[in-house]
Amino acid sequence: MAALDSLRGAGTELIVRATRNICAGSLLNADHGRTLTAARLSDWTEVLSLYAEEKAEDARVSA
């Protein structure tokens, strides 16, 4: 019975360690995804501001 308890303890420890690493990896991936998304939003904000300036100049020229 002691061997079974020892095996359960080792199995539990392995599951806890594996789960902890999976969770840490998920958090790292989520942080990386948020960083990429913020960078893309920043890029598009800059592009949209250029487009708005271009359209404003076209409106001034045609007026």
All heavy atoms as a GROMACS GRO file, in nm:
protein
  468
    1MET      N    1   0.082  -0.120   0.000
    1MET     CA    2   0.000   0.000   0.000
    1MET      C    3   0.086   0.126   0.000
    1MET      O    4   0.048   0.225  -0.060
    1MET     CB    5  -0.091  -0.004   0.123
    1MET     CG    6  -0.207   0.088   0.113
    1MET     SD    7  -0.310   0.032  -0.021
    1MET     CE    8  -0.448   0.132   0.003
    2ALA      N    9   0.199   0.117   0.068
    2ALA     CA   10   0.290   0.232   0.072
    2ALA      C   11   0.342   0.264  -0.067
    2ALA      O   12   0.359   0.382  -0.102
    2ALA     CB   13   0.404   0.206   0.168
    3ALA      N   14   0.366   0.161  -0.147
    3ALA     CA   15   0.414   0.183  -0.284
    3ALA      C   16   0.308   0.255  -0.367
    3ALA      O   17   0.340   0.343  -0.446
    3ALA     CB   18   0.451   0.051  -0.347
    4LEU      N   19   0.182   0.219  -0.346
    4LEU     CA   20   0.073   0.284  -0.419
    4LEU      C   21   0.061   0.430  -0.378
    4LEU      O   22   0.044   0.518  -0.464
    4LEU     CB   23  -0.059   0.210  -0.393
    4LEU     CG   24  -0.180   0.260  -0.471
    4LEU    CD1   25  -0.155   0.254  -0.621
    4LEU    CD2   26  -0.302   0.179  -0.436
    5ASP      N   27   0.072   0.457  -0.250
    5ASP     CA   28   0.067   0.597  -0.202
    5ASP      C   29   0.184   0.677  -0.257
    5ASP      O   30   0.169   0.793  -0.295
    5ASP     CB   31   0.067   0.600  -0.049
    5ASP     CG   32  -0.066   0.554   0.010
    5ASP    OD1   33  -0.167   0.560  -0.064
    5ASP    OD2   34  -0.068   0.514   0.127
    6SER      N   35   0.302   0.613  -0.261
    6SER     CA   36   0.420   0.680  -0.315
    6SER      C   37   0.400   0.710  -0.464
    6SER      O   38   0.435   0.819  -0.512
    6SER     CB   39   0.543   0.593  -0.295
    6SER     OG   40   0.656   0.652  -0.354
    7LEU      N   41   0.344   0.616  -0.535
    7LEU     CA   42   0.317   0.635  -0.677
    7LEU      C   43   0.214   0.745  -0.700
    7LEU      O   44   0.230   0.828  -0.789
    7LEU     CB   45   0.268   0.503  -0.739
    7LEU     CG   46   0.248   0.501  -0.890
    7LEU    CD1   47   0.377   0.535  -0.960
    7LEU    CD2   48   0.197   0.366  -0.934
    8ARG      N   49   0.111   0.750  -0.617
    8ARG     CA   50   0.011   0.856  -0.627
    8ARG      C   51   0.075   0.992  -0.604
    8ARG      O   52   0.046   1.088  -0.674
    8ARG     CB   53  -0.099   0.835  -0.523
    8ARG     CG   54  -0.215   0.762  -0.574
    8ARG     CD   55  -0.329   0.770  -0.477
    8ARG     NE   56  -0.398   0.643  -0.483
    8ARG     CZ   57  -0.466   0.589  -0.386
    8ARG    NH1   58  -0.475   0.649  -0.270
    8ARG    NH2   59  -0.526   0.474  -0.402
    9GLY      N   60   0.161   0.998  -0.501
    9GLY     CA   61   0.228   1.125  -0.471
    9GLY      C   62   0.316   1.172  -0.586
    9GLY      O   63   0.316   1.289  -0.623
   10ALA      N   64   0.390   1.080  -0.647
   10ALA     CA   65   0.475   1.114  -0.761
   10ALA      C   66   0.391   1.155  -0.882
   10ALA      O   67   0.423   1.252  -0.951
   10ALA     CB   68   0.565   0.996  -0.796
   11GLY      N   69   0.282   1.083  -0.905
   11GLY     CA   70   0.194   1.117  -1.017
   11GLY      C   71   0.130   1.253  -0.999
   11GLY      O   72   0.122   1.333  -1.093
   12THR      N   73   0.089   1.281  -0.876
   12THR     CA   74   0.029   1.411  -0.847
   12THR      C   75   0.131   1.522  -0.869
   12THR      O   76   0.099   1.626  -0.929
   12THR     CB   77  -0.022   1.415  -0.701
   12THR    OG1   78  -0.116   1.311  -0.684
   12THR    CG2   79  -0.085   1.548  -0.668
   13GLU      N   80   0.252   1.500  -0.824
   13GLU     CA   81   0.358   1.601  -0.842
   13GLU      C   82   0.385   1.625  -0.990
   13GLU      O   83   0.401   1.741  -1.033
   13GLU     CB   84   0.486   1.556  -0.771
   13GLU     CG   85   0.600   1.656  -0.780
   13GLU     CD   86   0.571   1.787  -0.710
   13GLU    OE1   87   0.488   1.789  -0.618
   13GLU    OE2   88   0.633   1.888  -0.749
   14LEU      N   89   0.388   1.520  -1.069
   14LEU     CA   90   0.411   1.536  -1.213
   14LEU      C   91   0.298   1.615  -1.280
   14LEU      O   92   0.322   1.702  -1.364
   14LEU     CB   93   0.425   1.400  -1.280
   14LEU     CG   94   0.555   1.325  -1.252
   14LEU    CD1   95   0.548   1.185  -1.312
   14LEU    CD2   96   0.673   1.401  -1.308
   15ILE      N   97   0.176   1.586  -1.240
   15ILE     CA   98   0.060   1.657  -1.296
   15ILE      C   99   0.066   1.805  -1.258
   15ILE      O  100   0.043   1.893  -1.341
   15ILE     CB  101  -0.072   1.592  -1.251
   15ILE    CG1  102  -0.087   1.456  -1.319
   15ILE    CG2  103  -0.191   1.682  -1.282
   15ILE    CD1  104  -0.201   1.374  -1.266
   16VAL      N  105   0.097   1.832  -1.133
   16VAL     CA  106   0.106   1.972  -1.088
   16VAL      C  107   0.214   2.046  -1.165
   16VAL      O  108   0.194   2.158  -1.211
   16VAL     CB  109   0.131   1.978  -0.936
   16VAL    CG1  110   0.170   2.118  -0.892
   16VAL    CG2  111   0.008   1.931  -0.860
   17ARG      N  112   0.332   1.985  -1.180
   17ARG     CA  113   0.441   2.051  -1.253
   17ARG      C  114   0.406   2.073  -1.400
   17ARG      O  115   0.433   2.178  -1.456
   17ARG     CB  116   0.569   1.968  -1.244
   17ARG     CG  117   0.634   1.976  -1.110
   17ARG     CD  118   0.762   1.900  -1.108
   17ARG     NE  119   0.822   1.900  -0.976
   17ARG     CZ  120   0.942   1.858  -0.950
   17ARG    NH1  121   1.017   1.809  -1.047
   17ARG    NH2  122   0.989   1.862  -0.828
   18ALA      N  123   0.346   1.974  -1.463
   18ALA     CA  124   0.308   1.987  -1.603
   18ALA      C  125   0.204   2.096  -1.621
   18ALA      O  126   0.212   2.176  -1.714
   18ALA     CB  127   0.256   1.854  -1.656
   19THR      N  128   0.108   2.099  -1.533
   19THR     CA  129   0.002   2.200  -1.542
   19THR      C  130   0.059   2.339  -1.519
   19THR      O  131   0.023   2.434  -1.588
   19THR     CB  132  -0.108   2.170  -1.439
   19THR    OG1  133  -0.155   2.038  -1.460
   19THR    CG2  134  -0.223   2.267  -1.451
   20ARG      N  135   0.150   2.350  -1.425
   20ARG     CA  136   0.212   2.480  -1.397
   20ARG      C  137   0.285   2.530  -1.522
   20ARG      O  138   0.276   2.646  -1.558
   20ARG     CB  139   0.308   2.468  -1.280
   20ARG     CG  140   0.366   2.600  -1.235
   20ARG     CD  141   0.459   2.585  -1.117
   20ARG     NE  142   0.397   2.517  -1.005
   20ARG     CZ  143   0.454   2.419  -0.935
   20ARG    NH1  144   0.575   2.377  -0.965
   20ARG    NH2  145   0.391   2.362  -0.835
   21ASN      N  146   0.359   2.442  -1.589
   21ASN     CA  147   0.431   2.482  -1.709
   21ASN      C  148   0.337   2.517  -1.824
   21ASN      O  149   0.364   2.609  -1.899
   21ASN     CB  150   0.527   2.371  -1.752
   21ASN     CG  151   0.644   2.356  -1.657
   21ASN    OD1  152   0.680   2.451  -1.588
   21ASN    ND2  153   0.701   2.238  -1.651
   22ILE      N  154   0.228   2.444  -1.835
   22ILE     CA  155   0.130   2.477  -1.938
   22ILE      C  156   0.070   2.613  -1.911
   22ILE      O  157   0.057   2.696  -2.002
   22ILE     CB  158   0.019   2.368  -1.944
   22ILE    CG1  159   0.076   2.240  -2.001
   22ILE    CG2  160  -0.099   2.416  -2.028
   22ILE    CD1  161  -0.016   2.120  -1.988
   23CYS      N  162   0.036   2.641  -1.788
   23CYS     CA  163  -0.021   2.771  -1.752
   23CYS      C  164   0.078   2.884  -1.776
   23CYS      O  165   0.043   2.989  -1.828
   23CYS     CB  166  -0.066   2.771  -1.606
   23CYS     SG  167  -0.207   2.664  -1.573
   24ALA      N  168   0.204   2.862  -1.739
   24ALA     CA  169   0.307   2.963  -1.761
   24ALA      C  170   0.324   2.989  -1.911
   24ALA      O  171   0.336   3.104  -1.954
   24ALA     CB  172   0.439   2.921  -1.698
   25GLY      N  173   0.322   2.884  -1.991
   25GLY     CA  174   0.333   2.900  -2.136
   25GLY      C  175   0.213   2.973  -2.193
   25GLY      O  176   0.227   3.057  -2.282
   26SER      N  177   0.096   2.945  -2.141
   26SER     CA  178  -0.024   3.013  -2.188
   26SER      C  179  -0.018   3.161  -2.155
   26SER      O  180  -0.055   3.245  -2.238
   26SER     CB  181  -0.149   2.951  -2.124
   26SER     OG  182  -0.166   2.819  -2.169
   27LEU      N  183   0.028   3.194  -2.036
   27LEU     CA  184   0.041   3.335  -1.999
   27LEU      C  185   0.143   3.405  -2.087
   27LEU      O  186   0.122   3.519  -2.131
   27LEU     CB  187   0.080   3.348  -1.851
   27LEU     CG  188  -0.028   3.310  -1.750
   27LEU    CD1  189   0.029   3.313  -1.608
   27LEU    CD2  190  -0.146   3.406  -1.761
   28LEU      N  191   0.253   3.338  -2.115
   28LEU     CA  192   0.356   3.396  -2.201
   28LEU      C  193   0.301   3.418  -2.342
   28LEU      O  194   0.322   3.524  -2.401
   28LEU     CB  195   0.478   3.303  -2.207
   28LEU     CG  196   0.596   3.352  -2.288
   28LEU    CD1  197   0.654   3.480  -2.228
   28LEU    CD2  198   0.703   3.245  -2.291
   29ASN      N  199   0.228   3.321  -2.394
   29ASN     CA  200   0.167   3.337  -2.527
   29ASN      C  201   0.065   3.450  -2.529
   29ASN      O  202   0.057   3.526  -2.625
   29ASN     CB  203   0.101   3.207  -2.571
   29ASN     CG  204   0.201   3.102  -2.612
   29ASN    OD1  205   0.315   3.134  -2.646
   29ASN    ND2  206   0.161   2.977  -2.607
   30ALA      N  207  -0.014   3.462  -2.423
   30ALA     CA  208  -0.113   3.569  -2.416
   30ALA      C  209  -0.046   3.705  -2.411
   30ALA      O  210  -0.088   3.799  -2.480
   30ALA     CB  211  -0.202   3.549  -2.293
   31ASP      N  212   0.061   3.718  -2.333
   31ASP     CA  213   0.134   3.844  -2.327
   31ASP      C  214   0.195   3.879  -2.462
   31ASP      O  215   0.189   3.994  -2.507
   31ASP     CB  216   0.246   3.838  -2.221
   31ASP     CG  217   0.192   3.838  -2.080
   31ASP    OD1  218   0.075   3.880  -2.060
   31ASP    OD2  219   0.266   3.798  -1.988
   32HIS      N  220   0.250   3.779  -2.529
   32HIS     CA  221   0.309   3.801  -2.661
   32HIS      C  222   0.200   3.844  -2.761
   32HIS      O  223   0.221   3.937  -2.839
   32HIS     CB  224   0.377   3.673  -2.708
   32HIS     CG  225   0.444   3.685  -2.840
   32HIS    ND1  226   0.555   3.762  -2.860
   32HIS    CD2  227   0.415   3.628  -2.959
   32HIS    CE1  228   0.591   3.754  -2.987
   32HIS    NE2  229   0.507   3.672  -3.050
   33GLY      N  230   0.085   3.780  -2.754
   33GLY     CA  231  -0.026   3.816  -2.843
   33GLY      C  232  -0.075   3.958  -2.819
   33GLY      O  233  -0.102   4.031  -2.914
   34ARG      N  234  -0.084   3.996  -2.692
   34ARG     CA  235  -0.126   4.134  -2.661
   34ARG      C  236  -0.025   4.235  -2.713
   34ARG      O  237  -0.063   4.341  -2.765
   34ARG     CB  238  -0.146   4.151  -2.511
   34ARG     CG  239  -0.278   4.097  -2.460
   34ARG     CD  240  -0.304   4.140  -2.316
   34ARG     NE  241  -0.219   4.070  -2.222
   34ARG     CZ  242  -0.244   3.952  -2.170
   34ARG    NH1  243  -0.354   3.888  -2.205
   34ARG    NH2  244  -0.162   3.896  -2.084
   35THR      N  245   0.103   4.204  -2.702
   35THR     CA  246   0.208   4.293  -2.752
   35THR      C  247   0.198   4.310  -2.903
   35THR      O  248   0.206   4.421  -2.955
   35THR     CB  249   0.347   4.240  -2.712
   35THR    OG1  250   0.354   4.227  -2.571
   35THR    CG2  251   0.457   4.330  -2.760
   36LEU      N  252   0.180   4.198  -2.973
   36LEU     CA  253   0.167   4.204  -3.119
   36LEU      C  254   0.042   4.282  -3.161
   36LEU      O  255   0.045   4.362  -3.254
   36LEU     CB  256   0.163   4.064  -3.178
   36LEU     CG  257   0.294   3.987  -3.178
   36LEU    CD1  258   0.272   3.846  -3.230
   36LEU    CD2  259   0.398   4.058  -3.260
   37THR      N  260  -0.067   4.259  -3.091
   37THR     CA  261  -0.191   4.329  -3.124
   37THR      C  262  -0.176   4.478  -3.102
   37THR      O  263  -0.220   4.559  -3.185
   37THR     CB  264  -0.307   4.274  -3.038
   37THR    OG1  265  -0.321   4.135  -3.063
   37THR    CG2  266  -0.437   4.345  -3.069
   38ALA      N  267  -0.114   4.518  -2.992
   38ALA     CA  268  -0.092   4.660  -2.964
   38ALA      C  269  -0.005   4.723  -3.073
   38ALA      O  270  -0.031   4.835  -3.118
   38ALA     CB  271  -0.029   4.678  -2.827
   39ALA      N  272   0.097   4.651  -3.117
   39ALA     CA  273   0.185   4.704  -3.223
   39ALA      C  274   0.108   4.720  -3.354
   39ALA      O  275   0.124   4.821  -3.423
   39ALA     CB  276   0.304   4.612  -3.242
   40ARG      N  277   0.026   4.623  -3.387
   40ARG     CA  278  -0.052   4.633  -3.511
   40ARG      C  279  -0.153   4.746  -3.503
   40ARG      O  280  -0.174   4.817  -3.601
   40ARG     CB  281  -0.122   4.501  -3.539
   40ARG     CG  282  -0.026   4.394  -3.584
   40ARG     CD  283  -0.097   4.266  -3.621
   40ARG     NE  284   0.001   4.166  -3.659
   40ARG     CZ  285  -0.007   4.040  -3.624
   40ARG    NH1  286  -0.108   3.997  -3.553
   40ARG    NH2  287   0.085   3.955  -3.662
   41LEU      N  288  -0.217   4.762  -3.389
   41LEU     CA  289  -0.311   4.874  -3.374
   41LEU      C  290  -0.240   5.008  -3.390
   41LEU      O  291  -0.292   5.100  -3.452
   41LEU     CB  292  -0.380   4.866  -3.237
   41LEU     CG  293  -0.488   4.760  -3.223
   41LEU    CD1  294  -0.535   4.752  -3.077
   41LEU    CD2  295  -0.606   4.793  -3.313
   42SER      N  296  -0.121   5.017  -3.333
   42SER     CA  297  -0.043   5.139  -3.346
   42SER      C  298  -0.009   5.166  -3.492
   42SER      O  299  -0.022   5.279  -3.540
   42SER     CB  300   0.085   5.128  -3.262
   42SER     OG  301   0.166   5.240  -3.282
   43ASP      N  302   0.033   5.063  -3.564
   43ASP     CA  303   0.065   5.078  -3.706
   43ASP      C  304  -0.057   5.126  -3.785
   43ASP      O  305  -0.048   5.218  -3.866
   43ASP     CB  306   0.114   4.946  -3.766
   43ASP     CG  307   0.251   4.906  -3.715
   43ASP    OD1  308   0.320   4.992  -3.656
   43ASP    OD2  309   0.289   4.788  -3.733
   44TRP      N  310  -0.171   5.063  -3.761
   44TRP     CA  311  -0.291   5.101  -3.834
   44TRP      C  312  -0.340   5.240  -3.797
   44TRP      O  313  -0.392   5.312  -3.882
   44TRP     CB  314  -0.402   4.998  -3.814
   44TRP     CG  315  -0.384   4.880  -3.905
   44TRP    CD1  316  -0.347   4.755  -3.869
   44TRP    CD2  317  -0.397   4.878  -4.047
   44TRP    NE1  318  -0.337   4.675  -3.980
   44TRP    CE2  319  -0.367   4.747  -4.090
   44TRP    CE3  320  -0.430   4.974  -4.142
   44TRP    CZ2  321  -0.370   4.710  -4.224
   44TRP    CZ3  322  -0.434   4.936  -4.276
   44TRP    CH2  323  -0.405   4.806  -4.315
   45THR      N  324  -0.321   5.280  -3.673
   45THR     CA  325  -0.360   5.415  -3.632
   45THR      C  326  -0.278   5.517  -3.709
   45THR      O  327  -0.331   5.618  -3.756
   45THR     CB  328  -0.339   5.432  -3.480
   45THR    OG1  329  -0.420   5.336  -3.413
   45THR    CG2  330  -0.377   5.570  -3.434
   46GLU      N  331  -0.148   5.490  -3.725
   46GLU     CA  332  -0.062   5.580  -3.802
   46GLU      C  333  -0.104   5.584  -3.949
   46GLU      O  334  -0.109   5.690  -4.010
   46GLU     CB  335   0.083   5.536  -3.789
   46GLU     CG  336   0.139   5.555  -3.650
   46GLU     CD  337   0.277   5.495  -3.633
   46GLU    OE1  338   0.339   5.455  -3.733
   46GLU    OE2  339   0.322   5.487  -3.518
   47VAL      N  340  -0.138   5.469  -4.006
   47VAL     CA  341  -0.181   5.463  -4.146
   47VAL      C  342  -0.312   5.539  -4.163
   47VAL      O  343  -0.328   5.617  -4.258
   47VAL     CB  344  -0.196   5.317  -4.193
   47VAL    CG1  345  -0.267   5.308  -4.327
   47VAL    CG2  346  -0.060   5.250  -4.200
   48LEU      N  347  -0.405   5.519  -4.073
   48LEU     CA  348  -0.534   5.588  -4.083
   48LEU      C  349  -0.519   5.739  -4.069
   48LEU      O  350  -0.588   5.815  -4.137
   48LEU     CB  351  -0.632   5.534  -3.978
   48LEU     CG  352  -0.684   5.394  -4.006
   48LEU    CD1  353  -0.769   5.345  -3.888
   48LEU    CD2  354  -0.764   5.390  -4.135
   49SER      N  355  -0.428   5.782  -3.984
   49SER     CA  356  -0.407   5.927  -3.970
   49SER      C  357  -0.350   5.985  -4.099
   49SER      O  358  -0.385   6.096  -4.139
   49SER     CB  359  -0.317   5.958  -3.850
   49SER     OG  360  -0.186   5.913  -3.873
   50LEU      N  361  -0.262   5.912  -4.167
   50LEU     CA  362  -0.209   5.959  -4.296
   50LEU      C  363  -0.321   5.966  -4.400
   50LEU      O  364  -0.328   6.060  -4.479
   50LEU     CB  365  -0.099   5.865  -4.345
   50LEU     CG  366   0.030   5.863  -4.263
   50LEU    CD1  367   0.123   5.754  -4.315
   50LEU    CD2  368   0.099   5.998  -4.267
   51TYR      N  369  -0.407   5.868  -4.399
   51TYR     CA  370  -0.518   5.866  -4.494
   51TYR      C  371  -0.613   5.983  -4.469
   51TYR      O  372  -0.658   6.049  -4.562
   51TYR     CB  373  -0.593   5.733  -4.481
   51TYR     CG  374  -0.707   5.718  -4.577
   51TYR    CD1  375  -0.684   5.692  -4.711
   51TYR    CD2  376  -0.839   5.729  -4.533
   51TYR    CE1  377  -0.789   5.677  -4.800
   51TYR    CE2  378  -0.944   5.715  -4.622
   51TYR     CZ  379  -0.918   5.689  -4.755
   51TYR     OH  380  -1.022   5.675  -4.843
   52ALA      N  381  -0.639   6.012  -4.343
   52ALA     CA  382  -0.727   6.125  -4.308
   52ALA      C  383  -0.665   6.256  -4.353
   52ALA      O  384  -0.734   6.344  -4.406
   52ALA     CB  385  -0.754   6.126  -4.159
   53GLU      N  386  -0.534   6.273  -4.336
   53GLU     CA  387  -0.467   6.396  -4.381
   53GLU      C  388  -0.474   6.408  -4.533
   53GLU      O  389  -0.497   6.516  -4.586
   53GLU     CB  390  -0.321   6.394  -4.336
   53GLU     CG  391  -0.302   6.414  -4.188
   53GLU     CD  392  -0.156   6.398  -4.147
   53GLU    OE1  393  -0.068   6.392  -4.236
   53GLU    OE2  394  -0.131   6.391  -4.025
   54GLU      N  395  -0.456   6.297  -4.603
   54GLU     CA  396  -0.461   6.299  -4.748
   54GLU      C  397  -0.600   6.339  -4.796
   54GLU      O  398  -0.615   6.419  -4.887
   54GLU     CB  399  -0.424   6.160  -4.801
   54GLU     CG  400  -0.422   6.152  -4.953
   54GLU     CD  401  -0.387   6.012  -5.000
   54GLU    OE1  402  -0.282   5.962  -4.959
   54GLU    OE2  403  -0.467   5.955  -5.076
   55LYS      N  404  -0.702   6.284  -4.736
   55LYS     CA  405  -0.840   6.316  -4.775
   55LYS      C  406  -0.871   6.462  -4.743
   55LYS      O  407  -0.942   6.528  -4.817
   55LYS     CB  408  -0.941   6.224  -4.704
   55LYS     CG  409  -0.940   6.084  -4.760
   55LYS     CD  410  -0.985   6.087  -4.904
   55LYS     CE  411  -0.988   5.949  -4.964
   55LYS     NZ  412  -1.024   5.950  -5.104
   56ALA      N  413  -0.819   6.513  -4.632
   56ALA     CA  414  -0.843   6.652  -4.596
   56ALA      C  415  -0.778   6.745  -4.699
   56ALA      O  416  -0.836   6.847  -4.738
   56ALA     CB  417  -0.788   6.681  -4.456
   57GLU      N  418  -0.659   6.710  -4.746
   57GLU     CA  419  -0.592   6.791  -4.849
   57GLU      C  420  -0.670   6.786  -4.979
   57GLU      O  421  -0.684   6.886  -5.048
   57GLU     CB  422  -0.449   6.740  -4.870
   57GLU     CG  423  -0.357   6.772  -4.755
   57GLU     CD  424  -0.219   6.710  -4.774
   57GLU    OE1  425  -0.192   6.653  -4.882
   57GLU    OE2  426  -0.140   6.718  -4.678
   58ASP      N  427  -0.725   6.670  -5.016
   58ASP     CA  428  -0.806   6.659  -5.138
   58ASP      C  429  -0.929   6.747  -5.128
   58ASP      O  430  -0.968   6.810  -5.224
   58ASP     CB  431  -0.849   6.514  -5.160
   58ASP     CG  432  -0.733   6.425  -5.203
   58ASP    OD1  433  -0.626   6.480  -5.239
   58ASP    OD2  434  -0.749   6.302  -5.198
   59ALA      N  435  -0.988   6.752  -5.011
   59ALA     CA  436  -1.108   6.835  -4.993
   59ALA      C  437  -1.072   6.983  -5.005
   59ALA      O  438  -1.148   7.060  -5.062
   59ALA     CB  439  -1.170   6.806  -4.856
   60ARG      N  440  -0.957   7.022  -4.954
   60ARG     CA  441  -0.916   7.164  -4.964
   60ARG      C  442  -0.886   7.200  -5.108
   60ARG      O  443  -0.919   7.310  -5.152
   60ARG     CB  444  -0.790   7.186  -4.878
   60ARG     CG  445  -0.819   7.198  -4.732
   60ARG     CD  446  -0.694   7.240  -4.655
   60ARG     NE  447  -0.691   7.161  -4.532
   60ARG     CZ  448  -0.594   7.083  -4.493
   60ARG    NH1  449  -0.484   7.074  -4.561
   60ARG    NH2  450  -0.603   7.014  -4.384
   61VAL      N  451  -0.826   7.109  -5.182
   61VAL     CA  452  -0.791   7.137  -5.321
   61VAL      C  453  -0.918   7.151  -5.406
   61VAL      O  454  -0.928   7.240  -5.490
   61VAL     CB  455  -0.701   7.026  -5.379
   61VAL    CG1  456  -0.683   7.039  -5.528
   61VAL    CG2  457  -0.566   7.027  -5.307
   62SER      N  458  -1.017   7.069  -5.381
   62SER     CA  459  -1.138   7.073  -5.463
   62SER      C  460  -1.231   7.187  -5.422
   62SER      O  461  -1.319   7.224  -5.499
   62SER     CB  462  -1.212   6.940  -5.453
   62SER     OG  463  -1.258   6.919  -5.321
   63ALA      N  464  -1.211   7.247  -5.307
   63ALA     CA  465  -1.303   7.352  -5.261
   63ALA      C  466  -1.276   7.484  -5.323
   63ALA      O  467  -1.209   7.533  -5.390
   63ALA     CB  468  -1.292   7.367  -5.110
   0.00000   0.00000   0.00000
